[in-house]
Amino acid sequence: MMNVCNIPLVLFSVKGFRNSRGSVVRYSYKFKEFNSAFMRAEIGIIGGTGIYDPQLLQNVEETKVHTPYGPPSDLITLGEIDGRKIAFIPRHGKKHTLRPTDVNSRANVYALKQLGVQHILAPCAVGSLKEELKPGDIVLADQFIDRTTRREQSFFEGPRVCHISVAEPMCPNLRKILAKVAAESGIRYHKTGTYVCIEGPRFSTKAESELFRSWGADVIGMTLVPECVLAREAEICYASIATVTDYDVWKEHPVNAGEIAKTMAENVEKIKALLSDAIPKITRIRKCECVAALKNALV
């Protein structure tokens, strides 16, 4: 299968699907020189638990994108927020049918890159590992600890290998914009945080939760990795918007899925408002290191 070492430089026209008779049509590739006329979106939103409703967009249309890594999580919704072109993907599918392990992050990020996306905002639900990070708080994580075990973390399958740097895995410029908007809106937020990403779909044992707390980690979730790593490989600016829904299993009572859904439902409008207010402030000219993340990464 083709790697994507040229993804930042070109757009791919990709064909590959199962036809109505069930026969697999082989992938073919046609390269297009990148041109702003091809760009259908500039900012991507990968919506997590509770953030499935793309109604915050105007001039909405849905599109199906084929990738050499299989299908994205669902149809991609294209639209606008304050004149900015947006592409929205529900991370777990519109009906939340995909386990964290089964989310095809390579296809999701590749599809967004193919549409022209240069920034990704990624709302998600997390558990708190610290008393001061309360349910309903927003955490703008700047670091992660990877505890996943079954996920492809690179587009590059040979002959070249990509040793991408994730010393600073999130875009600092995007995080600054989100922090400023949150502060101006009176949203309780934390401008940094270390996110422990576990495989899931099970929750942690108390021993695991206490271990992560002893490491000094702040929140725990199941979706940040490899999503942010792949965005880095694709040279897309990426920021996680993590809503605290619970105290994992270390506090009074263990977390459960119903508690997460309830807390997200109570805070979904806050996340939508944060997105709507932050997106117009995202600069079109990028001056961060994300734009050249592949430099010196390929061998």
Beta strands, then each sheet from edge to edge (+ up, - down):
strand 1: 10-18
strand 2: 24-33
strand 3: 43-47
strand 4: 58-63
strand 5: 76-81
strand 6: 84-90
strand 7: 119-128
strand 8: 138-139
strand 9: 143-147
strand 10: 189-190
strand 11: 194-198
strand 12: 219-221
strand 13: 237-246
sheet 1: 1+ 2-
sheet 2: 4+ 5- 6+ 3+ 7+ 12- 11- 9-
sheet 3: 4+ 5- 6+ 3+ 7+ 13+ 8- 10-
end
